[in-house]
């Protein structure tokens, strides 16, 4: 795949990224079917296939159960020039999410992610919003702390995985990257994508394939229709899709290459 610039971060990412929530968590998720966590051999094979398809972007988070820790171990056996997105602010314990956007929690989370992933610098850290984006950005310690860590060289790019239009627009103003929901059924955050493009900021798309619920739309080829919608926006750098199925990964990669050319 042809790599795309992620705003002005200096990072270049594949138009399709691999989400790894299913590497570490199968509780409290909203996918249509239950699933078992993959074995190390299965996960490693999927990572090898991911790289062979030209995909260099991996998305993880502390809230994804064991995902971040497992990914770090697997990448020691699958060393490539990956671009890794992780997050701060949300943890998942005992079947529920817990949020902490304080400066102390942010710093501790970043330091733990560095250890888990076995890197000296995190490519990208996004604030994992709990929903009140504006309060998190403007009143909590998380953003100033991330910017301090960026200046210290521990983080390359800072952003937010937002949940509101107003919060996404504010993130465009004060961050390097935004991750927004955009798909055939949820288009409310389109103004955020366009504002980010106008400002030269990076845009990542989450839930682009409706988290596996494409049977809810009437398109003949819902995957291709979804990706055509997403990549019609020139500001989009990559769509992150999670899967454990190699056939789905191959099909998604082929569909992205068919619609994402500029």
Protein Blocks (a to p, Z undefined) as FASTA:
>chain_A
ZZddehjnopacdfbdcdfklmmpcghiabfbdcddddfklmmmmmmmmmmnopabdcdd
fklojmmmmmmmmmmmmccfddddddehiaceehiacddfbfklmmmmmmmmmmmnopab
dfbacdddfhimmlmmmmmmklmmmmmmmmnopafbdcdddfbfklmmmmmmmmmbdcdd
ddfklmklmmmmmmmmmnopacddehklonopammpcbfblmlmmmmmmmmpmkbmbdcd
ddfbfklmmmmmmmmmmmmpZZ
